[in-house]
Amino acid sequence: MVDVRLYFEGEQIGPRFHRGTVRQRTAVLSAVRLASKRVEEETLKQGRANIAGAGNFGNRWTQGLHVTITEGGGHVRIETTHDVPYFMVHQRGAIIRGKPLLFIPFSFATDAQGVSARDYPGSLFRVQRKSDGLIMLLSAGDGEPKYFGKTQVKIPKRFRVVEIATAVARKFSDYYAAALKAVGSDKE
């Protein structure tokens, strides 16, 4: 093995190079952190705006979107998640099938909203409308329709959060360059 030592004006280049790379490492890491923070902020801002504009989605849906930045093993990871477990149904769109029917509460049946037909307080009975064959569940107490049955329901794609996160992540190099310039100008 050959040992090579380079000198530059009386000092070994190795230690000098090492000091320079340590300074650069700090600047690079700071710039990566700043760029990651910008990705987090932009993804949250645009993603929450997309969810809010997609229809009647309340606070639970907009505030349920999270972007987490973690560091480890020499890597910085930016992860986008949502608190609502069936979020991706609205992100991708889906067809939900009944077994054999899916009972959906009528919009005017306020006591049935958010309650599955099997958990409805009180008895229900089944009728089939002659005009179109729609199967309905009516309350035995007041005779009012509470649910209607469908074999399947199509949920359209409503959100574009994945596309937003991807587009913002593509701008990471721009955010990084601006952050590196800002970190470099702080030291001057």
C-alpha positions in Angstrom: 0.0 0.0 0.0 1.3 3.4 -0.9 0.7 6.3 1.4 0.2 9.6 -0.4 0.4 12.9 1.4 -0.2 16.2 -0.4 0.9 19.5 0.9 -0.4 23.0 0.1 1.7 25.9 1.2 3.3 23.9 4.1 0.1 22.3 5.4 -1.2 18.8 4.5 -4.3 19.0 2.3 -6.1 16.2 4.1 -6.7 18.0 7.4 -7.5 21.2 5.5 -9.9 19.3 3.2 -11.5 17.7 6.2 -12.2 21.0 7.9 -13.7 22.3 4.6 -16.0 19.3 4.3 -17.1 19.5 7.9 -18.1 23.2 7.3 -19.8 22.2 4.0 -21.6 19.3 5.7 -23.1 21.6 8.3 -24.3 24.0 5.5 -25.6 21.1 3.4 -27.5 19.6 6.3 -29.0 22.9 7.3 -30.1 23.5 3.7 -31.6 20.0 3.5 -33.5 20.7 6.7 -34.8 24.0 5.5 -35.8 22.6 2.1 -37.6 19.7 3.9 -39.5 22.2 6.1 -40.6 24.1 3.0 -41.8 20.8 1.4 -43.7 20.1 4.6 -45.4 23.5 4.7 -46.3 23.5 1.0 -47.7 20.0 1.1 -49.8 20.8 4.1 -51.1 24.1 2.7 -52.0 22.8 -0.7 -53.2 19.4 0.5 -55.5 20.8 3.1 -56.8 23.4 0.6 -57.5 20.5 -1.8 -59.4 18.5 0.8 -61.4 21.5 1.9 -62.4 22.3 -1.7 -63.4 18.7 -2.5 -66.8 18.9 -0.9 -68.4 18.7 2.5 -65.2 17.6 4.4 -64.9 19.1 7.8 -62.0 19.8 10.2 -61.4 16.1 10.8 -60.4 15.7 7.2 -58.3 18.8 6.7 -56.5 18.7 10.1 -56.0 14.9 9.7 -53.4 15.5 7.0 -49.9 15.4 8.4 -46.4 15.7 7.0 -43.6 14.3 9.2 -39.8 14.9 8.7 -37.4 12.4 10.3 -33.7 12.0 10.1 -31.5 9.0 10.6 -28.8 6.9 8.9 -27.7 9.9 6.9 -31.1 10.4 5.3 -33.9 12.8 5.7 -37.4 11.3 5.2 -40.6 13.3 4.5 -43.7 11.3 5.0 -47.3 12.4 4.3 -50.0 10.6 6.2 -53.7 11.0 7.1 -55.6 10.2 10.4 -58.7 8.9 8.6 -58.0 5.2 7.8 -60.2 5.2 4.6 -58.6 8.4 3.2 -57.4 6.6 0.2 -60.9 5.8 -0.9 -61.4 9.5 -1.7 -57.8 9.8 -3.0 -58.2 7.0 -5.5 -61.9 6.5 -5.9 -63.5 3.2 -5.2 -66.5 0.9 -5.6 -68.1 -0.2 -2.3 -70.2 -3.4 -2.7 -73.0 -4.5 -0.5 -73.3 -8.0 0.9 -75.8 -8.3 -0.9 -77.0 -4.7 -0.2 -75.4 -1.6 1.2 -77.9 0.4 3.2 -77.4 4.2 3.0 -79.3 6.6 5.2 -81.6 9.1 3.5 -80.4 12.7 3.9 -83.6 13.7 5.6 -83.4 10.9 8.2 -81.3 12.8 10.7 -81.5 10.0 13.4 -80.0 7.5 10.9 -77.0 9.7 9.9 -73.7 8.0 11.0 -75.6 4.9 12.3 -75.4 1.6 10.4 -78.8 0.0 9.7 -78.1 -2.9 12.0 -77.3 -0.5 14.9 -80.3 1.7 14.3 -82.2 2.2 17.6 -85.6 0.7 17.1 -87.0 -1.8 14.7 -86.8 -1.4 10.9 -88.9 -3.2 8.3 -88.1 -3.7 4.6 -90.3 -2.5 1.7 -89.7 -2.5 -2.1 -90.9 0.5 -4.0 -93.1 -0.6 -7.0 -92.1 2.2 -9.3 -88.3 1.5 -9.5 -87.8 -1.5 -7.2 -85.8 0.5 -4.7 -85.5 -1.4 -1.4 -86.0 0.7 1.7 -85.8 0.2 5.4 -88.5 2.1 7.3 -88.8 2.8 11.0 -91.4 0.5 12.7 -92.0 3.4 15.2 -93.0 6.2 12.9 -93.1 4.5 9.4 -90.6 7.0 8.0 -88.0 5.8 5.5 -84.5 5.7 7.1 -82.3 3.8 4.6 -82.2 2.7 1.0 -80.4 -0.3 -0.4 -77.9 -0.4 -3.2 -75.8 -3.3 -4.5 -72.8 -1.0 -4.9 -71.8 2.6 -4.6 -69.2 4.4 -6.6 -67.0 6.9 -4.7 -65.4 9.2 -7.2 -61.8 10.4 -6.8 -62.1 13.6 -4.8 -58.6 14.4 -3.5 -55.3 15.1 -5.3 -53.1 15.0 -2.2 -50.7 12.4 -3.5 -50.3 14.4 -6.7 -49.7 17.6 -4.7 -47.1 15.9 -2.5 -45.3 14.5 -5.6 -45.3 17.9 -7.3 -44.0 19.7 -4.2 -41.3 17.0 -3.7 -40.2 17.6 -7.3 -39.4 21.2 -6.3 -37.1 20.0 -3.5 -34.0 20.8 -5.6 -35.2 24.4 -6.1 -36.0 24.7 -2.3 -32.6 23.2 -1.5 -30.7 25.6 -3.8 -32.4 28.6 -2.3 -31.8 27.3 1.3 -28.1 26.6 0.5 -27.7 30.1 -0.8 -29.4 31.5 2.3 -27.3 29.4 4.7 -24.1 30.4 2.8 -25.0 34.1 2.9 -25.6 33.8 6.7 -22.0 32.9 7.2 -20.6 35.8 5.2 
